[in-house]
Amino acid sequence: MEFVIKISQFLLSLSLLIVLHELGHFIPARLFKTRVEKFYLFFDIKYSLFKKKIGDTVYGIGWLPLGGYVKIAGMIDESMDKEQMALPPQPWEFRAKPTWQRLIIMLGGVTVNFILALVIYIIMAFAYGDTDISAESIKDGYLIDNPLLTDLGFQTGDDIVKVGNANVVNYSDVRTNIIGAETVTINRDGVEQTITLPEDFLGQLSTSKDRTLFDIRTPFIVSAVSDSSLNKSADLKKGDLLKSINGKSIEYFDQAEGVLESFKGQTVATEIVRDGEIKIINLQVDDRGKLGVELGGSYKDIAELGYFDIITKKYTLSESFGVGYERFTSQITGYFTQLKLIFSPSTGAYKGVGGFKAIFDVFPSNWSWEYFWGITAFLSIMLGVLNLLPIPALDGGHVMFLLYEMISGRKPSEKFLEGAQLVGFVILIMLVLFANGNDIFKAITD
């Protein structure tokens, strides 16, 4: 069921983005009386799942969900329709239109992507507001057990003060600012110190089996007892809070792990808090130092226990425009920073590039419209920025040649454009293979 929910969100988001992107090309093309021969969701190599011709345009759904396209008459695109291009230009063709009209048609797709993301962020600000965890309220620092971080000198219990030059006000600031950061400032036992991150930190993190960073320390709250557990018959209930083991006080689950390790194969007396009352329950520790108990407790549950404060902020409709715009510009800036790092081999960030599986994994296993729209807005920005890259076969490649034509007054020959389109297509195939190859490599090595 979880797979069905994730794949449904993935396909819905992908389909929405593709259709709206191509609609961004379609509408100005029609406004400028340019014939659009095909409008497809997904690619229709050899055959289509559905197609219907309305007017001059065939609308359809292909079987290969790697994107979509509009085929504009008189334009050198991925269709490589040389027969049409060998004929004299017709008034309804793309090549017969003024340069400024062709430029608008080519920029239509990414324009829609950016407008869509902005609109989503504005609506989300109004509908959901902001929910975060106050960094100042987090007690006893963060959980840090990734060997990559511990080898750099981080320890569980460290309080993260700054990431790069940005102060950590809310928990989300830690993850938001870690990309591209060179240093992290921590507070340990009242003393601040700065830890320098290696240049290839992102590359090491991408290839590490443990990709956790700085997690919030959570209490030991029982969610369920597994059927294979030695304690399946014990008096444990969902929501029970474990507070001590054999007299050893336990405030966080990571402390329990260390204590249980020393009682392998033994029975321990545990102090459990249930509905405000304390109960003493004897539990068995297995040979792996585990109780066979699944953890539970949402952030809301943990906040109610006083471990940290959740900050919720609501916005009026007018305020939402400013908040949505700020999120939009922040995401674009952040994504350009990521691209810069990816194209800098020394950072190793290219190792973290993912394909369709990486996008699929971003979606949660339970349906959440808030997460769905947030992910869709980010993917829309990603699609817009990537399409602006000056690679032939992408919108940015076409724009690059159109700008050259506007500046120089000379139009590149159709033979040159055909060759450039082919080269660009090869580059795109290589990038797709690389990204999805990274997914496969991670799946094998994890």
N, C-alpha and C positions, 0 to 999 in steps of 0.2 A: 504493500500500500504506500509506503514511504517513497518508493521509486516512482510510482504512478503520480504522486503529488509533485515530486521534483521535476519529472519530465514534462508534466502538464504546464508548470510554471515556466520552464525553460522554453518550450515550444511556443507558448502564448506570447512571452516577451519577445522572442526572436521574430515571430511572425509579425507582431505589431511594429517592431522597429524596421523590419525590411519593407513592409507595405508603405509605411509613412515616409521612409527615405525615398523609395521609388516614386511615391506620389509627389514628392518635392521636385523631381525631374519632370514628371508627367504634366502637372498643372501649368508651369510656365511654357512648356513645349506646346501645349494646346492653345494657350493664350496667344502665343506668337505664330499660331496656325502652322505648327510643325507636326507632321504625321508621326504618330507613335504606333508602330506595328505590333508590338507585344508588350504586355504588362504581366510579369510572372512573379509569384511567390515561390521561392525555391527554383532549382534548375531543372529544366525539362530535357535532359540529354536522352535522345532517342524517342522518349514518349512522355506524356503528361498524365497526371492523375485526374485532372479536370481542365477543360478549356472551352471557351465560348467566345465567338467573334461578335462584337458590337461595333457597328460602324467600320472604321478602318483598323480597329485594335482588337487583337486576340488576348483575352484575359484568361489566365490559367494558373494552375498549381502544379509544380514539378515534383518529382519524386526524390530529388537529392537536396536535403535541407542544409545547404552550405551558403545560402544567400538568396538573392533574387535580382531581377533586372527589368529595365524597360529597354526595348529595342526601338531606337529613334531612327527614322528614315534618313539616309544620307550622312550617317555618322559612323566613323571607324571605331568600333567597340569590340567586345569579346566575341561577338558573332563572326567577325572577320568576313563580312559579306562583300567579297571583291566584285562579284557580278554587278551588284547595284552601284558600287562606286565607279565601275568602268563606264557607266552610262552618263550622259550629260546631266548636270545638276537640274533638279526640278524645283519649282517655287516652294513646294511644301517640305523640302528636305532641310535638314539641319545645316548642311554645308552652304546652302543658299542664303542663310539668314545673316544679318549684320553681326559683327563680332560681339557687341554688347549683349545682344539677345542670346547668343550661344553661351556667353559667360554666365548669364543669369540662370539659364537652363542647367548648366553644369554645377552651379553652386546651390541649386535648389535643394538637393538631397541633404547636404550637411546643414543647411540653414534650418530645415525642418527638424533635424536631429537636435540641434542646439535649442530651438524654440520649445520642442517637446520636453527636454530635460528641465528647462527653466520653468515651464508651466507646472510640471510634476512637483518640483521643489516648492513652488509657491503654494500649490494645493496641499501638499503634505505638511507644510508649516502651519497652515490654517487648520487642517483636519486633525493632526496629531501633536503639533507643538514640538517641543524638545524634551527628551528624557535622557538623563545622564546620571552618573554617579560622581558626587563631589570628591575630588582627590584628597582634599583636606580631611574629610570624614573617614577615610579608609584607615582602619586601625592596624598597627603591627606590620605595615608594609605589604609588599606583593609576594606572590608565589613565583619563585624563579628556580626551575630545575632543569632547564635545557642545558646540556653540556656546553653548547656553544657560548651561552651567556655566563655560566659558572666559570668556564676557563678564562673568561675576560675579567673576572673578579666580582661579578654580581653574586649576591646571596639572597636567599629567601628572608624576607623581613626588611629588605631595603625599601626606602620610600623614594619614589622617582620624583625629583624636583623639576628638572628640565630635560627636554629632549632637543638636542641642538641648542638653539638660542630661544626656544619657545618654552615658556613656563607651563607646567602641567596644572591646569585648573580643574579639569574634569578627567575622568578615566579615559574617555575617548581620545583625549589629546595625546596620550602615549602612543597609540597605534597610528594616529593620523600623521604625527610628525617624525616617526622613526624612519620613514623613507627619505633617504638623502642626508640624514643626520650624521654628523661626524663624532659627536660626543653625547654622553648621557650623564647628567648630574644627579647624584643620589644623596640621601641623608641616611647615615647609618649610626645609630646610637648617638644622635645629636650632632654628628660631625658631617659636614658636606664634603664630598669628593667627586671628582670628575673622571669618568672612565671613557677612554678613547675607543671608538669602534674601528675595526679594520676597514680598509677601503673596499674590500670585497665582502663585506658583512652580509649584504643581501644575497650574494651568490652562495655563500656558505649556508645561510638560512634556507635558501631554496632547495639545496641538495641534502639538507640534514633530514634524518628520519623524524626528529622532533622539531616541529616548526612553531612551538609555542614561544611566546615572548614574556611579557610581564602580566601574569594573571592575578585576579583578585583571590585572596585566600578565603576559602569557604569553610563553614563549620561542618561537622559530621552529622548530616541529617539523613535519616533512613528514608529511602523511597520504596524499596522492596527487598525481599530476601530471595535469592535465586534458589531454584529447586535442587540444585546440586550442593548447596551450602550445608555445612555441618550444623548450622543454626536455623535450619528451615522450620524446626518445631519450637524454636525459642519464642518467648513472649516479646516479639518486636512488631511494631506497627509503623505504618507510613507516618512520617512527621516526627518520629522520635529523634531527640537530639542527644548525642553521646557527649558527655562532659568529662568523664575520667575513665582510666583503665588501670585496674589494680592500684588505685590511689593516686595515679599520675594524672594531673589535670590536663585536659585536652580542650583547647580552644578552637583549633583548626584541624581539618582532615589531614593535612600534611604532617602534623605532629603525631596523629594517630598511627600513620604508616610507620614512623620510626619506632614508636613504642611497641607495636604489634610484632615487629621484626624480631624483637628479643624474646617473644613468647610463642614461637612456632610450636605447634603440636600440643599446646597447653590450654587449660581453661582459665579464663580471666574474669574477674568481677568488674562489671562496667556500671557506671552511674548514668542513667538515662533520665532526661527531662521529658515528661509527657503531660501536656495540658497544664503546665505550671507545677506539676508534682514530680518529685524525684523518686525513681525506682532503681533498685539494684538488681541487675540481671547477669547471671553467669553465662558467658559465651565461649565458644570453642574457637581457637585460632588454628587454621589449617597449616600444612607444611610449607606453604608459600608466605605465611605471615598475613593471611587475609581472613576476614570474617565472613566472606561470601555475601556481603550486603551491597546493594546498589544505592548510590548516593542520590539525593533529591534536594528539593528546595529551590525555588525561583529566586531571582534577585530581590523581588518584592518580599518574599518570605524572610530572606536573610536580612534585609533592611529593617523589617519589623522586629527582628531580634537585636537590633542595635549595632550591627557590624559596620554599617556605613549609611550614608544618606542618599536617597534618590531625589534628584532635582527634576521637577516637571515644570515646564514653562509653556504657557498657552499664548497664542498671538491673535490679535484682531485681524480682519481681512486686510486692512491697510498695512499693518505691520508685517504681514505674511509676504508682501511683495518685496520688502527690503531683505527679510530673512531668506526668502527663496533665492533672490539674486545673489546674496552673499554665499550661499551654499553652492550655487551654480558656478560662480567665478572661482571659488575655492577648489571645486572638483576639477575644473579645467586646468587651473594652475598646477594642481597636484598631479594630474595625468601627464602634462607636459614634462614635469620633473621626472616622472617614472620613465617616459620615453627617452629623455636625456641620459638617464642612468643605464637604460637597456642598450643604447647605442654607444656606451662607453665600456669597452671590454674589460677594463681593469676593475670595474665594480662587480663583475660577475652577475649583474642583475638579469642578464639575458637568460640565465639558467632558470629563472622563475617564470619565464614566458609560458603561458599555457594556451591550449586550444579549446575545443568544444567541451571536453570533459572538465576543464578548469572552470569554465563558465557554468556548466551544469552543477558542479559542486558548490557554487556560491549560493544557490537557492536552498532555503531551509526544507527540512523533511516534513514540516507541517505547514498548512496553507496560512499565509499571513499577507494580507493586502499591503500592509505598511512596508514589509520587507520586499514584497514583489515590486511595488512602485519605486522604492528606493534603488533597488538593483537595476530596474529597467531604465531609470533616469541616468545612472552611471554608465550603463552599457550604451545608451544613446549618445552620451558625450564621447565615449570611447570610439564608437562607430564614426561619429562626425570627425574627430581628430585624425583617426587612421585614414579616413577617406581624403583628408586634406594633404596627406603626404605626397610629395611630388614624384610619384611613381607612375609611369605610363600604365594604363588599364584601371587606375583609380581616378576618382574625380579630380584629385589634386594634380595628377599628370595632365589631364585635359586642360585644366585651368592654367597650368604652367605654359602650355603651348599657345593658349589663347592670349595670355598676357604678353608673350613674346610677339605674337602677331599684332597686338594693339600698339606695342612700343615701337617695333621695327617697321611696321607697315607691310611686312612680308608674311605670307601664310606658308607654313611648312608644307612640303609636297605630300601628297597622299601616300606615296610609296614610303616616305620617311615615317609618317604617322603609323602606317601598317607595321613597319619594322619595330618601331618603338612600342606599339601595342603588344606585339609578340614578346618582346624582351620583358615588358612589364608583367605580362601574364606569367612568364617563367619565374620571375622574381616572386610574384604572389604565391605561386604553387610551392616554391621553396620555403617561403615564410610559413605557409599553412602546414607543410610537412614538418618543419622545425618545431612549431608550436605544439602540434599534436604528438610529435615524437617525444617532446618533453613530458607530455601527459603520460605516455606509455612508459617512459623510463621511470617516472616517479611511481607509477602503479606497480612496476616490477620490483623496484628497490625498497618500497615502503613495507 
